[in-house]
């Protein structure tokens, strides 16, 4: 048998290794950046923690900035995946929203370091940079707009512009998440699900308040 006919005997190439290694780096980088902060994070330390050469990191990510951006992007994708999974087999619209809110809060209960990454992203790259969280929120609102439109058409919620309702609901969740992080409250975010949904869907007033009512109340105070 000639040399050209011989088959090389050895371990088969692992086609999935690069993707697994990249994900391993991203998972470790999330804790790494959250712990040290972007300005103080030397990738040599991360490489040592992973047990690889520093050059291995640059093989997957050209720079520290690229690694940080990919890390935040990965966290936002994980958040979306967990919310999507939570509502996959839920039918009724209100139940779907409840499960989505619960999964959203549960994600940040389990991954509080992600909030720190959001803060660093804003602090370090705010000049002309797009923030991963809001980019994903903007790109993935379609199904939720349809859900709110369905609730409005069925008369289960007030007939308000869907975009406005979605924005208010989204900002309520985002603000609640940050408030919990900064205040150091002991109770979990997930435990606030019912309070948030009650306020969102039932409101505080016994009757609908119009802009004219607000003007009247303001004049009374003056």
Residue pairs with C-beta under 8 A, 6 or more apart in sequence:
18 60
21 56
21 60
22 60
23 74
24 50
25 46
25 50
25 57
25 60
25 61
25 67
26 70
26 71
26 74
27 74
28 46
28 49
28 50
29 46
29 67
29 68
29 70
29 71
30 71
30 74
30 75
30 111
30 113
30 114
30 117
31 113
32 41
32 45
32 46
32 49
33 41
33 68
33 71
33 116
33 117
33 120
34 113
34 114
34 116
34 117
34 120
35 113
36 45
37 120
38 64
38 68
38 120
38 123
38 124
39 124
41 64
43 54
43 57
43 58
43 64
43 67
44 54
46 57
47 53
47 54
47 56
47 57
50 56
57 67
60 67
61 67
61 70
65 125
68 120
68 121
68 124
69 125
69 132
71 117
72 117
72 118
72 121
72 132
72 133
73 132
75 111
75 114
75 117
75 132
76 132
76 133
76 136
77 136
78 107
78 111
79 104
79 107
79 114
80 136
80 140
82 103
82 106
82 107
83 100
83 103
83 104
83 107
85 103
86 99
86 100
86 102
86 103
87 96
87 99
87 100
87 103
90 96
90 99
93 147
93 150
93 151
93 156
94 151
94 156
94 201
96 147
97 147
97 197
98 193
98 197
100 144
101 173
101 193
101 196
101 197
102 190
102 193
104 173
104 177
105 173
105 176
105 177
105 188
105 189
105 190
105 192
105 193
106 188
106 189
106 190
107 114
108 114
108 115
108 177
108 180
108 181
108 189
109 188
109 189
109 190
112 181
115 177
115 178
115 181
118 131
118 133
121 129
121 131
121 132
122 131
133 174
137 170
141 166
141 170
144 166
145 162
145 163
145 166
148 157
148 162
148 165
148 166
149 162
151 157
152 158
152 159
152 160
152 162
152 165
157 165
157 201
158 208
168 200
169 200
172 196
172 199
172 200
173 196
176 189
176 192
176 196
177 189
179 185
180 189
180 192
